[in-house]
Amino acid sequence: MFTIKPESVFTITGIRKCRECHNLIDYRASEAFLECGCGYKPTSSEQLNDADFKIAFALASSNSQKIVGLIPWFAKVKQLDVSDADFNRAFVDYFSTWPDGFTAELDLLTNNARLKQLNPFNKTKFNSVYGRVIRDGQIAATSNRKNKVLDEIINYFVELVGSNPKAKHPNIADLLLCTFDAAVLLNTTTEQVYRLHQEGFLNCAYPQKKHEQLRADSHVFYLRQVIELQQAFAAEKPQTKKQFIAPW
């Protein structure tokens, strides 16, 4: 994931405490990569472990935006604190084989859902199987709106839908998404999702009452239809949110 320049070893340190003021040096919080807040500059003899170096160098480089969203996302989903002594090592290990570990985690959730299925999948909430994977994935967005976690989430469910075609009996591709998660996958707003439903692009899992307003947390849209619609517009890939139909 990271490109390391050997000469940079002498410019960035991974020590935990300053030798002068004894305060914790946390470059992730202070962005003071080359010196402590008291002005002390660590020397090249104060060696850091490999993971600390990779994170520090990546954050100090011009490509820092590539990981600034990944760090809080990883901390959130793994329930870790960025100040933990082993955080950097765990982070580097996880992303050194990306997306294999993430895909394996999603596969485990998929297989567990099939083994423990109680209700038909077309009456099962997506979040009851995959939790907050889509919502949490938003945390990984970079300053230029790119998001490798959401990209991989979409890739995974595109493959899931493709390998589970619509059949007489519902399958795992027929899970119910809430309006908010559907908007995230479609890179649009919840208002646009409502319009897509009213224009017939997205079917609702149950008949709506007259004047009923769908809530953002209502699990009413089929994963299959959302992914198929997302793929129909995938070639555009704009940096701003999509507007699928003209406003009223």
Residue pairs with C-beta under 8 A, 6 or more apart in sequence:
1 67
1 92
1 95
1 96
1 98
2 54
2 57
2 58
2 92
4 53
4 54
4 57
5 57
8 57
9 44
9 53
10 44
11 34
11 60
12 27
12 33
12 34
12 48
12 53
12 56
12 57
12 60
13 25
13 42
13 46
13 48
13 56
14 47
14 48
14 49
14 52
14 53
14 56
14 88
15 25
15 42
15 46
15 48
16 24
16 25
16 85
17 23
17 24
17 25
18 24
18 25
18 36
18 38
18 40
18 42
19 40
19 42
19 46
20 36
20 38
20 39
20 40
21 36
21 37
21 38
21 40
23 36
23 37
23 38
24 83
25 32
25 36
25 42
26 82
26 83
27 33
27 56
27 59
27 60
28 55
28 59
28 71
28 82
29 82
30 37
31 59
33 56
33 59
33 60
34 41
34 60
35 41
35 42
36 42
48 56
49 88
49 89
50 92
51 88
51 89
51 91
51 92
51 93
52 88
54 88
54 92
55 67
55 71
55 88
55 91
55 92
58 64
58 66
58 67
59 67
59 68
65 142
65 143
65 144
66 142
68 142
68 143
69 139
69 140
69 141
69 142
69 147
69 149
70 91
70 95
70 140
70 148
70 149
71 82
71 91
72 82
72 139
72 140
73 136
73 137
73 139
73 140
73 149
74 80
74 90
74 91
74 94
74 95
75 81
75 82
75 87
76 136
76 139
77 136
78 90
78 94
80 87
80 90
81 87
94 101
98 148
98 152
99 152
99 155
102 149
102 152
103 152
103 156
106 130
106 133
106 153
106 156
109 129
109 130
109 131
110 129
110 160
110 172
112 129
113 121
113 124
113 129
113 172
114 172
117 124
120 169
120 170
120 174
121 170
121 171
121 172
121 173
121 174
121 175
122 170
122 174
122 175
122 176
122 205
122 222
123 170
123 176
123 205
124 175
124 176
125 175
125 176
125 178
125 219
126 134
126 175
126 176
126 177
126 178
126 181
126 219
126 223
127 178
127 181
127 219
129 172
129 175
133 153
134 150
134 153
134 181
134 184
134 185
135 180
135 181
135 184
137 147
137 149
137 150
137 153
137 184
138 147
138 150
138 184
139 149
140 147
140 148
140 149
140 150
141 147
141 150
144 239
145 239
145 240
150 184
153 185
154 185
154 227
154 230
157 185
157 223
157 227
158 227
158 230
158 231
160 172
160 173
161 173
161 223
161 224
161 227
161 228
164 171
164 172
164 173
165 173
166 173
166 174
166 224
173 223
173 224
173 227
174 222
174 223
174 224
175 222
175 223
176 205
176 219
176 220
176 221
176 222
176 223
177 185
177 219
177 221
177 222
177 223
177 226
178 216
178 217
178 218
178 219
178 220
178 221
179 190
179 193
179 194
179 214
179 215
179 216
179 217
179 218
179 220
179 221
180 190
180 216
180 217
182 193
182 202
182 221
182 226
183 189
183 190
183 192
183 193
183 216
185 226
185 227
185 230
186 192
186 193
186 196
186 226
186 229
186 230
186 233
186 242
186 244
187 230
187 238
187 241
187 242
188 241
188 242
188 243
188 244
189 241
190 216
192 241
192 242
192 243
192 244
192 245
193 202
193 221
194 214
195 244
195 245
195 248
196 202
196 229
196 244
196 245
197 203
197 204
197 214
197 221
199 245
201 225
201 229
201 244
201 245
202 221
202 222
202 225
202 226
202 229
203 221
203 222
203 225
204 214
204 220
204 221
205 219
205 220
205 221
205 222
206 220
208 214
214 220
229 244
233 242
233 244
236 242
